[in-house]
Amino acid sequence: MENKQEILRKINVVLEQIRPYLQADGGDISLVGLTDDMEVCVELEGACNGCPHKTQTIHAGVERTLKAYIPEIKGVVEVSK
């Protein structure tokens, strides 16, 4: 398995690809961290934070995309800083 820093770098690359779609709707996403269990912790910002579809955005959009590029990822969880 790759080291955690390399996986974090890949996560940031993928989030940069996702970000324009979220920003088009007035939102954004920030990487908070990566757990030892390979769960990506993110924070939705702006319009995405209060959106009733944010769970779908996290799982159908962000999680699916991250897992497609980084198979080691087990899931994505939303956290608040």
Backbone bond lengths (Angstrom), bond angles and torsions (degrees), N, CA, C in turn:
res aa  C-N    CA-C-N  psi(-1)  N-CA   C-N-CA  omega(-1)  CA-C   N-CA-C  phi
1 M - - - 1.460 - - 1.527 109.47 -
2 E 1.311 114.93 144.42 1.461 120.00 179.14 1.523 110.39 -67.80
3 N 1.316 115.18 160.23 1.458 117.00 178.17 1.528 110.08 -74.74
4 K 1.317 114.35 160.48 1.466 121.22 -174.21 1.531 112.00 -60.29
5 Q 1.309 117.77 -38.05 1.471 120.58 -179.42 1.529 111.40 -63.58
6 E 1.325 117.13 -39.49 1.460 120.34 179.07 1.533 110.68 -67.96
7 I 1.322 116.80 -38.94 1.467 119.76 177.78 1.521 110.25 -66.41
8 L 1.327 118.05 -41.49 1.467 121.16 176.68 1.527 111.05 -60.38
9 R 1.326 116.58 -39.33 1.462 120.16 177.95 1.531 109.92 -62.17
10 K 1.325 116.85 -44.39 1.468 120.76 179.33 1.531 111.21 -64.29
11 I 1.334 116.11 -39.88 1.465 119.84 178.15 1.518 109.89 -59.12
12 N 1.334 117.34 -45.63 1.458 120.57 179.41 1.526 112.23 -61.77
13 V 1.321 117.19 -36.91 1.467 120.81 177.78 1.532 109.92 -63.04
14 V 1.324 116.68 -45.54 1.464 120.57 -179.86 1.527 110.56 -66.73
15 L 1.328 117.91 -41.93 1.470 120.14 178.65 1.527 111.41 -61.33
16 E 1.326 117.35 -33.40 1.471 120.24 176.57 1.528 111.14 -65.05
17 Q 1.315 117.39 -29.23 1.463 121.01 176.78 1.523 111.29 -75.31
18 I 1.320 117.23 -33.37 1.462 122.72 -179.18 1.524 111.99 -79.33
19 R 1.326 115.82 -35.30 1.464 122.71 -172.30 1.540 115.00 -49.57
20 P 1.329 120.45 -44.82 1.468 119.09 -178.79 1.533 114.04 -58.92
21 Y 1.320 117.54 -32.36 1.462 120.56 178.29 1.523 111.37 -68.19
22 L 1.313 116.00 -39.37 1.459 120.26 177.68 1.528 111.01 -70.91
23 Q 1.322 116.22 -40.92 1.461 120.34 -179.78 1.521 111.93 -65.69
24 A 1.323 117.58 -29.61 1.464 121.09 178.29 1.529 111.07 -63.13
25 D 1.340 116.57 -25.22 1.460 121.34 178.17 1.524 112.41 -102.03
26 G 1.333 116.94 13.00 1.457 120.97 177.09 1.515 114.63 85.44
27 G 1.330 116.91 16.34 1.458 120.44 -178.90 1.512 111.93 -119.61
28 D 1.309 115.07 -171.48 1.462 121.72 177.44 1.522 108.00 -166.39
29 I 1.317 115.97 174.89 1.456 122.00 -179.98 1.525 108.61 -142.13
30 S 1.332 115.38 141.40 1.466 121.37 176.60 1.514 109.40 -126.06
31 L 1.313 115.77 140.65 1.453 121.63 173.71 1.518 108.23 -80.02
32 V 1.327 116.60 123.97 1.457 121.86 177.74 1.521 110.11 -94.86
33 G 1.349 116.96 -39.22 1.445 118.92 179.33 1.514 112.43 172.78
34 L 1.313 114.83 -174.96 1.456 123.52 179.27 1.518 107.36 -134.37
35 T 1.335 116.06 123.40 1.457 119.72 -179.16 1.522 110.43 -77.99
36 D 1.326 115.99 166.53 1.460 121.00 176.14 1.528 111.33 -65.31
37 D 1.335 116.52 -21.29 1.469 122.01 177.58 1.518 112.17 -87.63
38 M 1.341 116.57 10.40 1.473 123.05 177.97 1.520 113.46 65.73
39 E 1.340 116.39 35.04 1.454 120.71 170.95 1.521 107.71 -100.56
40 V 1.322 114.84 132.55 1.456 121.50 -179.78 1.520 108.05 -87.74
41 C 1.318 116.46 127.04 1.459 121.98 177.75 1.524 108.32 -101.53
42 V 1.341 115.08 123.40 1.460 120.55 -178.80 1.512 109.52 -128.48
43 E 1.316 114.76 160.76 1.460 121.54 173.18 1.515 107.83 -123.71
44 L 1.336 115.93 125.72 1.457 120.35 173.87 1.522 107.74 -84.89
45 E 1.320 115.75 141.35 1.454 121.04 -174.95 1.522 110.45 -127.11
46 G 1.320 115.31 166.24 1.457 120.89 176.81 1.519 111.62 62.51
47 A 1.327 116.09 -139.65 1.459 121.67 -177.63 1.523 112.18 -61.25
48 C 1.318 117.80 -27.09 1.472 121.03 -179.54 1.524 112.07 -67.84
49 N 1.325 117.00 -29.76 1.457 120.87 -175.73 1.526 112.03 -61.31
50 G 1.309 118.00 -41.61 1.460 120.59 -177.64 1.516 113.82 -101.88
51 C 1.289 117.41 6.93 1.465 121.76 -175.62 1.529 110.83 -70.91
52 P 1.341 117.35 135.95 1.463 119.39 178.08 1.531 113.48 -68.15
53 H 1.315 117.65 -12.19 1.462 122.15 -179.48 1.534 112.66 -101.41
54 K 1.329 117.80 12.86 1.460 119.33 -173.89 1.523 112.80 -65.56
55 T 1.328 118.85 -31.73 1.462 120.07 177.32 1.520 110.18 -64.53
56 Q 1.317 116.23 -41.33 1.468 120.81 177.46 1.526 109.95 -65.63
57 T 1.323 117.33 -40.47 1.461 121.33 178.07 1.526 110.46 -60.43
58 I 1.323 116.49 -44.51 1.466 121.00 -179.13 1.530 110.86 -63.38
59 H 1.329 116.76 -50.12 1.468 119.51 -171.72 1.529 113.56 -85.29
60 A 1.309 117.54 -46.16 1.471 119.60 -177.04 1.521 112.11 -80.09
61 G 1.308 117.03 -27.98 1.458 119.98 -178.42 1.513 113.46 -99.81
62 V 1.311 116.40 -68.41 1.461 121.87 -172.98 1.530 111.22 -67.21
63 E 1.333 117.39 -52.06 1.464 120.29 -176.66 1.527 111.39 -63.11
64 R 1.314 116.91 -46.41 1.464 120.21 -178.85 1.524 111.17 -60.81
65 T 1.321 116.89 -42.16 1.464 120.79 -179.68 1.525 111.24 -67.06
66 L 1.325 116.96 -45.29 1.464 119.97 179.39 1.525 111.26 -61.59
67 K 1.333 117.26 -44.06 1.465 120.11 -179.60 1.531 111.85 -65.01
68 A 1.328 116.95 -32.05 1.465 119.96 179.10 1.527 111.20 -65.71
69 Y 1.321 117.05 -36.49 1.463 121.64 -178.67 1.522 113.38 -91.57
70 I 1.330 116.02 -28.37 1.465 121.19 -174.75 1.532 108.12 -132.57
71 P 1.320 117.39 86.53 1.466 120.88 -174.52 1.531 115.22 -59.41
72 E 1.329 117.53 -21.10 1.470 120.60 179.44 1.530 113.01 -67.20
73 I 1.328 116.57 -20.86 1.466 121.30 -178.21 1.519 109.90 -66.22
74 K 1.329 116.25 129.28 1.472 121.54 179.59 1.522 112.43 -93.41
75 G 1.321 117.17 -27.16 1.455 120.13 -178.31 1.519 111.25 179.31
76 V 1.328 114.71 175.31 1.459 121.87 178.25 1.526 107.30 -129.12
77 V 1.311 116.24 132.31 1.451 121.41 177.20 1.518 108.98 -124.03
78 E 1.338 114.35 143.84 1.452 119.31 176.64 1.518 108.88 -91.39
79 V 1.310 115.65 135.05 1.465 121.71 176.72 1.519 108.49 -130.78
80 S 1.301 116.00 162.23 1.463 121.83 173.53 1.509 107.99 -112.31
81 K 1.315 116.16 135.40 1.468 119.66 179.40 1.505 110.12 -75.54
